[in-house]
Amino acid sequence: MNGLMLIRIGAKETPAFLQEVGKLEGVVDAYAVFGRFDVAVLIEGKGFLGVKAVAANVTKLKGVKSTETLIEGK
């Protein structure tokens, strides 16, 4: 199952965050974005609980102010 995390972290912290988030298991890709959020992170896990676990790990990273996670609907 896939998910897309939209994350607010602050522009100055974006480069370091992108490096760290890319090291996490379950993170497929991450991009700096413009708009209400600073980073979009594509994640995958085994079922809903797997995606939830990956999202929890991303949320624990330094600098995360808020997140919104979109889960794939089939």
Residue pairs with C-beta under 8 A, 6 or more apart in sequence:
1 44
1 45
1 46
1 47
1 48
1 50
1 51
1 71
1 72
2 28
2 42
2 43
2 44
2 51
2 71
2 72
3 42
3 43
3 44
3 45
3 51
3 54
3 55
3 69
3 70
3 71
3 72
4 40
4 41
4 42
4 43
4 69
4 70
5 39
5 40
5 41
5 42
5 43
5 55
5 58
5 67
5 68
5 69
5 70
6 33
6 36
6 37
6 39
6 40
6 67
6 68
6 69
6 70
7 17
7 37
7 38
7 39
7 40
7 41
7 58
7 64
7 66
7 67
8 36
8 37
8 38
8 64
8 65
8 66
8 67
9 17
9 38
9 39
9 63
9 64
9 65
10 38
10 63
10 65
11 38
13 62
13 63
14 32
14 38
14 39
16 62
16 63
17 39
17 61
17 62
17 63
17 64
18 30
18 32
18 39
20 61
20 62
21 27
21 30
21 39
21 41
21 58
21 61
22 30
24 54
24 57
24 58
24 61
25 54
25 57
26 43
26 44
26 45
26 50
26 51
26 53
26 54
26 57
27 41
27 42
27 43
27 54
27 58
28 42
28 43
28 44
29 41
29 42
30 39
30 40
30 41
30 42
31 39
31 40
31 41
32 38
32 39
33 39
33 40
37 68
41 58
43 51
43 54
43 55
43 58
44 50
44 51
44 54
45 51
45 52
45 53
45 54
48 71
51 69
51 71
55 67
55 69
58 64
58 67
59 67
